[in-house]
Amino acid sequence: MQAFELASAMARVLLVDDELTMVQMMTELLRREEHEVFPFTNGQSASAALITHCPDLVITDLYFDKTRAQGLEIVRKARALDPPAVVIVITGFGSIETAVEAMKNGAFDYLEKPFKLDELRLCVQRALSYKAAVTETAYLRKQLKKKYQFSQIIGSAPKMQAVFKLIERVADTDSTILLLGESGTGKELVARALHFNSRRQFAPFVPVNCSALPENLLESELFGHRRGAFTGAINDKRGLFQEADGGTIFLDEVGSMPPLLQSRLLRVLQEHEVRRVGDNTAVSVNVRVVAAANESLEKKIKEGTFREDLYYRLNVIPIELPGLRERRDDIPLLVSHFLKDKAHARSKTPLSVTRQAMELLCAYDWPGNVRELENAIERAATLCEGEMIRSADLPPSLIAAVKRTNPTLETDEPATLPALPDSALYPLHRPETPRSALGDGAQEFTSEPVLPLKTFLRDQERVHLAHVLEQCGGDKEKAALLLGVSLATLYRKLSGSDE
């Protein structure tokens, strides 16, 4: 919802003034505007009512009985509410000192008696628009933080668990981070998670792709320029380091940065200051740097294309993100996540994936990593018929690549995962046979056929799997979490290929 829409909605307004006619006049105006009004002529009663009424807006006289103590107390209490109310102060003793003191205590605006009704109406509209904008900003920040929680980074493989533990430990520090990993492994997602889980979360997160711009433009983008510094510099420009002040700057593909800019970046890391192009004065910046590289920086140092001293400045805390082929057990989890995400965006029920299609996905090496998997799932979800993604819905290049290394892998699959066999209904707890009346030493026989132990354990496991799946409403991802196994292992056990 946009801020102006929130501002136009009915608001809860607490109104207090010791002049009865003033209270009646403002109450009538605000109720015509369809606001819910709580009028008071006594400061103490109004102050007590703040907690019970939880107003969006407070309009208060500053002076009661010629003293402003009660008015300022109402301002402070209104601003201390959760969420805080926005406050308009009214005074008949208008002066700069009075307005400044009210503002210092958190008032949004003030009106001097006598005032026109249109002035009051406009002041109320501005105050509620401000309140709506603050509320919307807080909501969006909360959603951003929720989106970039560590729990939103999918992965149960040991290598990913090690990454999670490390980023949780370093998120709220100011240390420079170097993210290492192939393209598509989620380096920017980790960088955003580091930012939104740190004390810098309310300041900007500024991503920069160092390979996307030529050297002269990248220099201007990073450090800014003065007017007339070069052809086309018609205005002063703040650089991205200044824009990220107080927050985080993410330098993606830092290994492609030209040598001149490497030396300037080194100075920023050492001195915590930037100098705009064409400027002789340095400006201090408080920025956390998170850099990322998808190629070996040590190799670039040997080739002479990357500064060794800059490498050590960036490599304070290195975090290496594994390629998807190194954590294949995470593929079913990621597939489930992407299908739910696409279904939520389209307000549809998530699709399912056949066993053979999942086997193809798990067997592929994914040179483009998680990004390539997401694109493949989006393609399959778009092209599939019905509610089941089959092998034929996957990219032909993927199927061909897997067939070259696994020529026996099936691609002609049934419409659903195979049902559990009847033997899976073997009871978990069998009734005990009464002991023989012949005595403790007598040998007891039964005509009931005895299952081999391996078959018995397998059937018991399938009954337990079916029971847990039923408890989870068929949600295999949730069932796998409850059982303490990966989703891939659960699929193998359900299909009978884990025997």
PyMOL commands that set and color helices and strands:
alter all, ss='L'
color gray80, all
select helices_A, chain A and resi 3-8+20-32+43-53+69-80+96-104+117-147+150-152+158-170+187-196+215-223+240-243+254-256+259-271+297-303+308-314+324-326+328-346+355-363+369-383+391-393+396-405+422-425+453-471+476-483+487-495
alter helices_A, ss='H'
color red, helices_A
select strands_A, chain A and resi 12-16+36-40+57-61+86-91+109-112+177-180+205-209+224-225+237-238+248-252+273-275+282-284+288-293+317-320+352-353+388-389
alter strands_A, ss='S'
color yellow, strands_A
deselect
rebuild
show_as cartoon
